[in-house]
Amino acid sequence: MIYGTTPTYVITTILSDLELGYDSLDPIVNIFFDPQVVYVRADSPYKSLNDVIDDAKARPSQVTVAVSTAGSQDRQVMERFKKLTGTDVVILTHDGGGDVILSVLNGTANVGVGEIAELRGQVEAGQLRIIATYTEDRVPILPDVPTAKEQGLDLVVHKFRGLAGPKDLPQEVITAWEEGIQKLLADPDFKEWYEGEGVQAAFMNHDEVKAFTAKFAEDMNAFFKEYNIK
């Protein structure tokens, strides 16, 4: 039995008293990074991330940013945003991405942080506008949206999507997944589909994803301790 991994399986383990957690599994491969984006209502005066920063400096504690749960990467990136920019924005947590979108649409929040797939319909309908991505490079389906780094803010988020399995899988099983996933990512039809969904190919083999997951868990632990999230 193979498990589809996301950051949640690490975060839940750290924040919960579980008999079994992410460290009870063995990462096999990583497949995608799911770009995290910053968005506003279509009629918002914010045209860029710098507009948000400038307004937050001019109006301390008055600019509200909607994120998902208190322990999410959305929350984490906004805490780092505050520290890097020297701003004091209000971070409004929610149960999930759908609630975040509603808060931006109804004006409860000035800005939202989320993923392309969950807000794509509202963007295409002209209700929401994406102003930045927390990615290394621009997202192909959003060629006109600059990254946070391009706008002077050194923030990149790796929201991973991969596979994990039981401990001590035979090497031939691991090799089969490593080779199969690389072939799948290169398939033209599948590539057209996943790029159209806004996710980015981010293959890591077994050794690479094990090191990546361990470092991710270390960073999450440090973040939760720094901000006293329990």
Summary of the structure (lengths in Angstrom):
residues: 230
radius of gyration: 18.4
end to end distance: 30.6
largest distance: 58.8
contacts: 719
relative contact order: 0.22
helix: 43%
strand: 20%
